[in-house]
Amino acid sequence: MTAPDTLARLEATIAARRGADPQSSYVARLHAKGLGKIAQKLGEEATETVIAALTESRESLVGEAADLLFHLMVLLGAKDVALADVMAELERREGTSGIAEKAARNP
């Protein structure tokens, strides 16, 4: 099992659950509350990941990073952005210095 396979399965599961009953699906519950709530939850998970990196165990960081990726994928799905699009952008940037890539962006 590879990371891309796991993420592809997760993307499909999230898509399938978006229209489920919010009483039985966390993904559906987030979608029912709207994009603002999904974005807020992603921000909370990002903060928890940073805190885990700075003050908690490796195990805590792994768990928070998983939560962060999950909520990012929920947000991407809500905005109809495929994981493949994000991966293509990462591939486009591969081999380019982060400093050079940032400098090349439009102001």
Secondary structure in CASP SS format (residue, H / E / C, confidence):
PFRMAT SS
TARGET T0000
AUTHOR 0000-0000-0000
METHOD secondary structure of the structure
MODEL  1
M C 1.00
T C 1.00
A H 1.00
P H 1.00
D H 1.00
T H 1.00
L H 1.00
A H 1.00
R H 1.00
L H 1.00
E H 1.00
A H 1.00
T H 1.00
I H 1.00
A H 1.00
A H 1.00
R H 1.00
R C 1.00
G C 1.00
A C 1.00
D C 1.00
P C 1.00
Q C 1.00
S C 1.00
S C 1.00
Y H 1.00
V H 1.00
A H 1.00
R H 1.00
L H 1.00
H H 1.00
A H 1.00
K H 1.00
G C 1.00
L H 1.00
G H 1.00
K H 1.00
I H 1.00
A H 1.00
Q H 1.00
K H 1.00
L H 1.00
G H 1.00
E H 1.00
E H 1.00
A H 1.00
T H 1.00
E H 1.00
T H 1.00
V H 1.00
I H 1.00
A H 1.00
A H 1.00
L H 1.00
T H 1.00
E C 1.00
S C 1.00
R H 1.00
E H 1.00
S H 1.00
L H 1.00
V H 1.00
G H 1.00
E H 1.00
A H 1.00
A H 1.00
D H 1.00
L H 1.00
L H 1.00
F H 1.00
H H 1.00
L H 1.00
M H 1.00
V H 1.00
L H 1.00
L H 1.00
G H 1.00
A H 1.00
K C 1.00
D C 1.00
V C 1.00
A C 1.00
L H 1.00
A H 1.00
D H 1.00
V H 1.00
M H 1.00
A H 1.00
E H 1.00
L H 1.00
E H 1.00
R H 1.00
R H 1.00
E C 1.00
G C 1.00
T C 1.00
S C 1.00
G H 1.00
I H 1.00
A H 1.00
E H 1.00
K H 1.00
A H 1.00
A H 1.00
R C 1.00
N C 1.00
P C 1.00
END
